[in-house]
Amino acid sequence: MNSPYSRRRVLSMGAAGTLAALGWTGASAAAGDGPRPRARRAYIGGFTIGEYGLPGLPGIGIATVGADGRLELTGWRRGIENPSFLTLSPDRRVLYAVSQLPGGATGAVHAYRIDAGRLTPLGRPRSSHGAAPVHLAVHPAGRFLLTANYDSGHLAVHALDASGEIGEAVQVVRHRGKGPHPVEQRGPHPHMIAFDPAGGRVLVPDKGDDHIHVYDFDARTGRLTLAHRTPVGRRTGPRHLVFHPSGRLAYVTNELGHSVTALTYDQATGRLRPVSHASVAPLGLDPRNAPSALHLTRDAGLLVTTDRGLDTVETFRVGGAGRTLTLLESQPVTAKAPGTRWPRDIALDPSDRFVYAANQAGQSVSQFRLDPSSGRLRPLGPPLEVASPSCVLLL
């Protein structure tokens, strides 16, 4: 989940230099200026109790996004512990955050009303009904909030009222199973919740059992019914998933398999079928790395992901009618200090011109300009210094 100084420490220390030797430092083609986006806001989640001996952030960071794409911190929403993942309501008026408590304790979920950039608590926090909540998602109709608890293997479904306030849980589901990895797969580890484009199903990649769990979702009651479990591959550790705009394809990062898998999705039955795998590591580089988050550009021409261990952002060309991925570039992230950087999450600007990587152990958020035609990344300048960031959310 989030242990940069365990099995990958040595690899990460020399990754950037190895990439440079292989020509993967991302000597990026210059992108045209194009239309400048209007100034917007961003929110930064992370760890208030700094992990691995690192400083912690004060709460949820509030930032502006300049016309040049650069982030500037303007304040903090304090009073929440370890807000490691953030998401928005469908109308973008409410921000939801997990609170990942240490020591195996049951976590919590929080709601905040967004008032001119400020975050005002909405109702009271609710139990996540599991240990180490790492992801949450709101149903497209805005009536239910779903949370994935990594350590305990639980999914929780909470009702939301008309204002977006979180109510009681209507269902708690526990995954069961494990995989062959002796450390990372001792039990179930659901890592993400994704609604399909129609909102009728929920897909949950489980790093612990090498499957994507597909649930039928009752939009009236909020209840989940297991429909299918799709094996991604032995010892792959599926982590994060995104749908193709067509709704007929999906892509998942494999934390233990060092790859991204393309899958077909049958909209009638909800069945998934892996059709191709693409390595995140450039040819010749030690592949013991850990891909994390991923996003598609709006035209689905590029897929962008982060990789821990290598401490890079990757771009892939999407081809073959969406079924194939070709690695274009592996760009090292920048950080305040040398050493492990551990880019845990990325955000892709709606204009498809800017990419942000939250470097949890690098105490920074790296900022890049993306050329949509070539897929090349160019650093915008020095990283934004932030203690233990793990999520960037653009409003």
Summary of the structure (lengths in Angstrom):
residues: 395
radius of gyration: 19.2
end to end distance: 25.9
largest distance: 55.6
contacts: 1500
relative contact order: 0.16
helix: 5%
strand: 48%
